[in-house]
Each structure stands twice: as structure tokens, then as C-alpha cells.
């Protein structure tokens, strides 16, 4: 198990709330990497004005019918976007739990951070 006590990476907490010292909360190390992955997935290409190709095309698949073909496309899109925009991460696998009645897909991304032996997971709904 990787134990990291020093702050290697940091990012703003997605809630954009303040901590007890009045500064914006931040996440560090593996939580910062997870935040980066989540930001890549939730940002549509063209949304960042100075970095037009940043992000993924996941939102364009929002109203598609859920089937095996779609989960393959979503998996490829996630892997490609993470590969392009976060060179710390190697995606091992992506698992889906689909709920067709709610048109919802839960995604579990299993990944390794370069230099670590541990496999980490990020679970989210897309």
C-alpha cells in the first residue's frame, strides 16, 4: 500500500468552500488525481476557452440509449481523455452499472498512478 505524507499534488476541492483558516479547501495527492479525472470527464470539449480540446465528449452521449455498444464507446472516450490530459494516470479497467429506467450509468474507473503500486478507484455517475 502506498503511503504518502508529503503533499505532491493538490487541487481545489470541487465544493469551492473555505476551510477553517478561510482559504479555499483543497484536496491533495490521490484525491487530487481523482478530482483531475472527474474534471476531465465532466468538462466538454470546447468549454475551456484557452484550452478548447480539454475534456471529453461524454455529455454528447447523454440521451443515447444505454446498451453494450454505448458502454464500449463511453469506456473508450474516458480512457482516451484521461490518457491525453493526465499523464500521471494509467487506466486499468472501467466497469459500468446501468439503470435503463433512470437512463443512468454508474462508472467505476480503476487506475494506477505512475510510481505507485496500488490500484485506485473513482466511482461516479455519468
ABEGO torsion letter per residue (X at the ends): XBBBABBABBBBBAAGBBBAAGBBBBBBEAAAAAAAAAAAAABBBGABAABAABEBAAAAAAABBBBAAAAAAAAAAAAAAAAAABAABBBABBBBBBBAAAGBBBBBBBBBBBGBABBBBBBBBX
